[in-house]
Amino acid sequence: MNDFIVCKKCETKNHTDNNFCRHCGEKLKNTCKCWVKKKDNYDCGESSCPGYSLFYQEKIKAQESFLQDHNRSQLQIGEEHRQ
C-alpha cells in the first residue's frame, strides 16, 4: 500500500493524509480535510492553504456578488423608467 503522495511541484514525499506539501505548501489533492471549516472533502479553490483568511476571502466574494446583483437590479430599474 502506498503511504505517500509525491508533490507535483517539488517532488517531496508526503503522508497520504496531508492536505498540503510539508516542504512547499502546494495543495496535494483536489479537496482537503479543512481544519478551518471543519469539513471533509472541502475545496476552497486555493492552491495553498489560506488558513483563517479563508473567512475574509469568502466575505469579499459575498460582497462582490451582492454588488453585482445590486448593480444589475439598478440597471433593470433604469431601463424600466426609460420605457
C-alpha positions in Angstrom: 0.0 0.0 0.0 1.3 3.5 -0.9 1.5 5.6 2.3 2.9 8.6 0.5 1.8 11.3 -2.0 4.5 12.9 -4.1 4.2 16.6 -4.5 3.9 17.6 -8.2 5.6 20.9 -7.6 8.7 19.9 -5.6 8.6 16.1 -5.6 8.7 15.8 -1.8 7.1 12.7 -0.3 4.1 13.5 1.9 1.8 11.3 4.0 -1.5 10.4 2.3 -3.5 12.2 5.0 -1.6 15.5 4.3 -3.6 18.2 2.5 -0.6 20.2 1.5 3.1 19.5 0.9 5.2 19.7 4.0 8.0 21.3 2.0 6.5 23.8 -0.4 2.9 24.1 0.8 1.4 23.1 -2.6 -2.1 21.5 -2.5 -1.8 17.7 -2.8 -5.4 16.8 -3.5 -8.4 18.5 -5.2 -10.2 18.5 -1.8 -9.0 18.8 1.7 -9.9 17.9 5.2 -10.3 21.6 6.0 -9.3 22.5 9.6 -10.7 26.0 9.2 -14.2 25.0 8.0 -14.1 21.7 9.9 -15.2 19.8 6.8 -14.0 16.7 4.9 -13.6 16.9 1.1 -13.7 20.7 1.1 -12.4 22.7 -1.9 -11.7 26.3 -1.2 -10.3 26.8 -4.7 -6.8 27.9 -3.5 -3.5 26.2 -4.4 -2.2 26.6 -0.8 -4.0 26.7 2.5 -5.4 30.2 3.1 -5.9 29.4 6.8 -8.2 31.8 8.7 -8.0 34.3 5.8 -10.5 31.9 4.1 -13.3 33.6 6.0 -12.1 37.0 4.8 -11.9 35.8 1.2 -15.4 34.4 1.5 -16.7 37.7 2.9 -15.1 39.6 0.0 -16.6 37.2 -2.6 -20.1 37.6 -0.9 -19.8 41.4 -1.0 -18.7 41.3 -4.7 -21.7 39.1 -5.5 -24.1 41.4 -3.7 -22.7 44.4 -5.5 -23.1 42.7 -8.9 -26.7 41.7 -8.1 -27.4 45.3 -6.8 -25.9 46.9 -9.9 -27.8 44.5 -12.2 -31.1 45.4 -10.5 -30.4 49.1 -10.7 -29.8 48.8 -14.4 -33.1 46.9 -14.8 -34.9 49.7 -12.9 -33.3 52.3 -15.0 -34.3 50.6 -18.2 -37.9 50.3 -17.0 -38.1 54.0 -16.3 -36.8 54.9 -19.8 -39.6 52.9 -21.4 
